[in-house]
Amino acid sequence: MTATALVAADLVLAGQGILAADESGAAMDARLRLAGVAPGSEGRRAYREMLVTTPGLSLGISGVILGDETFRARVSDGRSFPEALADRGLLPGITVDTGARPLAGAPGETVTEGLDGLRARLAVYFALGARFATWRAVLRIGDGRPSWRALHANAYALARYARLCQEAGLVAVVEPEVLTEGTHGSARGREVTSAVLMVTVTELMDMGVALDGVVLKANMVVPGADSPELASPEIVAQQTLAALWCVVPEELAGVAFLAGGQSPARSTANLAAVRRLGAPWPVTFSFGRALTDPALAAWHGDPACVAAGQRALANRVACNVAALQGSYTPMLEPSYVLA
């Protein structure tokens, strides 16, 4: 196996998931305000230090995704965030795209940018300690959407990014997310998710990307946020795996499911149902707010409440690890932590 394949295997190690702590400054400041925390770079730094210094975090988390600001920042003892992560047995990851922008000729659709200068940036991040990177494409379901132009433009960008990552010695986490906004049902969500993944995998293969060094960060297939359809975890699991099975090659290092705005408990229950059905590739989670919202609420910027915030994060991690291991029940939600 190549070096990137070995790291990719560690990233999707059985019983461990990925913590996404890479919100933009504006998005993170909005979350801080809602929690009663003063926004700004110091508040963002303190919040993320609270997360990554959680005792025993590496028992259930293999890697942590950071944004550029945090990646270059330092924890209270002077170590850089990547150093602090590595010292705790966690793989440091970095988000390298520069966000979604309007796609020419496709009203209402976007393409994710950031390829300009990416080779040089990846080399710098690797030197700073990064061992994997992420790139998020955003696709919307609607009248005539996603269009072929949006599918192809985003898949092509993902493939170029992934190839550059592997040249730089970084695992590529490829994230073509189908958003839940809209009135569509789960059947339409399955069709679109399958189409998005088919085009993405085709572009990865055409670009010569080694699939054993790629982790797919995929959305679960759930009804649109404004749909009247109610889907049980079992239906979500069936629709999700039906979308993936026919298009995702077994050579892929693994699939890490994102929460996509689902509540913490809902995302965990759906993950558990997916895991029960089984899959030909390693399956894990890569959650952001579904892991950290309870921690932020418990901490709310009070230095005396750091331990409370960390316990809340540990609870959510432990519940999701239980989902991966087949032992999750809602009874675990209030206070369960890994021993």
N, C-alpha and C positions, 0 to 999 in steps of 0.2 A: 504493500500500500504506500501511496505517496504521503508526504508529510501533511498536506492539507486533508487527505482522506482520514488520517489518524486523528487529527484535531476535530474533524467533522463527526467522527464516531464518538469522541469524548463529549461533544456538544449535545448529542442525542442519547447519551448513556441512559440505560434503563433506570427508571425511577428518578430522573432528574429533568428539570425544565429550564427555561431561559427567562430571565427577568428583563423586561423592557423598561428602561428608565431614561429614555432618549427624547422626551417631549421637547418641543421648541421652547425658547424663552417665553414667548407670548402665551403659549398653551399652559406652560407650567405656572406662570404668574397668575393666570386665571384660576387655576386649581388652588394655588396658595391663598388667594383672596377669599375664595369660598370657605376655606378652612380656618380663616382668621389669622393668616400668616402674612407678614409684610412681604410684598413681592420684591424681586430684585435678585441680583447674582448671588448674594450671600445667603438669602433664604433658599434659593435653588440648590446651592452647594450643601448647606446644612441638611436639607431634606434628603438629598441623595447619599450623604454620608451616613445619616441615620439608617437608610436602607441597607447599604452595602456592608456596614459593620455589624449587622444582625448576627448574634452568636449562632453558630451551627448552620449558617445559610448554605454552605456547600453540601450539606446533607441532602438538599432537595433542589439545588440550583447549580447548573453546570457553568453558565456564563451570564454576563450582564451586558446589556446594550446601553451605551452612553452616547450622548451627543458631543459635538466638538468642544463646547464650553466646559463640560464636566470632565471630559477626557484630559484636558490640559490643566484642570484645577487640582488642588491638593486637599487631602483630609487634614484633620487637626494636628496630627503628629508630623506633618511635613511631607509625607509620601504622596506621590501622584496617585490619582484614582486607579490607573492601570496597575501600579505597583501594589497598592492596597488590595486590589482584587486578586492578583496573582499570589500574593502572600497568604491569602485565605483559601487558595485552591480553586479560584474562579477564573474562567477565561474572559479576558477583556474584549468587548466588541464595540464597534463604532458604526454609527449611521453615516453614510457617505453621500447620499443623494441630497440635492438642494431644494427639494419640494416639487409639488405638482404645479404645472402652469397650463394655461389654455392651449389646446391643441389646434393649430391652424387647420381650417377646413372642416372642423368637427365641433359645431356649436354645443356648448354644455359639457364637453369632454376635455380631459387633461392628459398631458404626458409628463412624466417625472424627469427632471433635468439634473445635471451634475456631472456629465461625462467630460466636459472640458477640464483639462488639467487633472483628471482623476488618477492617472498613472502615478504622477508625482505625489499626490496627496496620500495615496495608498502606501507608498514607500515610507513616507513620514510617519503615518500611523503605525505601520509595522515596527519601525524603529522605536516608537514610543511605547510599544507593548501590545498593540492590538493583535489578536489571533483570529478574529473573524469580523466580517463587515455585513451591513444590511442595506438594502435598497427597496423602497416601497413604491409600487405602482398602485394607482387607484382607478377602479372601474365602477361605473354606475349603471344600474339597470333602469331603463325607462323606455319611452317611445322611440324605437329604433336604436337604442343604446344597450350595450356598447357597440359601436360601429366597428367594421373591419379595420378602419384606419387607426382607431384607438387601440384595438387589440394588438395590431402589428407594431405600432410605434412603441408601445410600452414593453412588449415582449422583446423587441430588438434592443431597447435600452438595457433591459435586465440582462440579456445575454452578453452584451458588450461589457457591462459592469462585472459580471461573473467571470468572464475570461480574464479581465484585468486583475481581479482579485487573486485568481490562481497564479498568475504570473508574479504577483507580489508576495505569494506565500500565505495568503489569507483564505479562510473558508468563506464562501459566498452564501449568505442567507438571502434567498430570492423570495420576495414578498409581493405577489400579484393579488391584491385584495379586492374582492367584490364587496362593495359597501352594502349595508342593510337598509339604507334609506330607500323609501318607496313603498308601493302597495303590492308588490309582486308576492306570489306564493312561493313555497319551498320548491315546487317542481320547476318553476322558472329560474329560481336561484341555482338549482342543480344544473340546468342546461347551460346557464351562463358561466358558472364556475368551471364546468368541464371544458367549455370552449376556450376560456381564458387559459386554463392549464395546458390544453393541447397546443395552443399557439406558443406559449412560453416554453414548453419542453422542446418543441420543434426548433425554435430559435436557439436554445441552449445547445442542442445537438449540432445544428448547422454551424455554430460558432466554435465547435470543438471543445466545449466545456466538459471536463471530467465530472460526471454526475456523482461519483462517490465522494467528491469534495464539495457538494452542494447540499444545503438544507433548504427544503421548501417550507416557507412560512405561509400557510394557507388559511383561508377563512372557513369556518364551519358553515354549512348550508342551513340557514334559518329563514323564516318568512320575513318579508320587508317590515320595517318598523311600523308602518301604517297599514299593514295587512290585517284583516280580521282573522286570518288563520292562526290557530294555536297548534304548535308542534311540540310533542313530547320529546324528551331526550332520546328515546328510541327512534323516533321519526327523524330527528336531526342527525343521528348517527347513520341511519340507513341512507338518507339523501346525501350526506357528506361523503361517505365512502363510495356510493354509486358514482358520484362526480369524479372521484380520484382514481378508482380502480382501473378504469379503461384507458387512462392517459398518462399516469405517473409510473415511470419505469422502476423496476425493482432495484436497479443499480443505485438509485438515489440514496444518499447517506441517511436521510430520514425526513419526516414531516413534523413540523412544529405548528400546532394550531394556535391562531390568534383568537382573542375574545371578541373583537369587533363591536365593542360597546355593550356586550351582555353584562349582567350583574355578576358579581363574584360567585355567588352560589349557583346561578344558572350556568355560567361557563364551566364550572367544575362538574356539575351534573351531566352536561352534554359531553364533556371530555371523557367522563367515566363510561358513558354509553358507547362512544366511539371505540374506546379501548376494549370493551367487552366483545365487540364484533370482530376484532382482530384485523390485521393488515399485513401486507407483504414487506413493509418497510418499518423501521423503528418509528414509533409515534410518541410525541411529547407535547408540551405546551410552551408558548412564548407569549406570556400575558404582561400587560402593563398595568392599567388602572384596575383590572380584575384582581390583581395581587396587591396593589399599593393603596387603593382608596381607603380601606380600613386602617392602614398604617398611618396615612396622612391625617385622618380624622382623629385617631388616638393621640398622635404626637402634637398636632396643631401648633407647631413652632415653639413649644415650651421645653426648655432643656431638661426640666424635671420629668418630662413624659417621653423621653427617648426610649426607655425600656418598654413602655406601653406600646409605642409605635412598632417597635421591633417584635414584640409578642404578637401583635396583630398581623404583621407580615409573615412571621413564622407559622401562624395558624393557617393562613391562606396557602402558603407553600406546602404545608403538610397535607392539607385537604386535597390538593392537586396531585401530590405524590401518591396518596391513597387511591385517587382515581386511576392513575397509571398502573397501580399494583392490583387493582380489582377489589380493594377493600373499602372503597368510599361509601359512606351513607350520610344522609343529612344530619344524623346524630353527632357527627364529628365537627360540625360547623362552629359551635360556640367557643371551644377552647383547646382544640386538638393541636398538638405540636409534635414534631419528630423527636424521638428519644435519642 
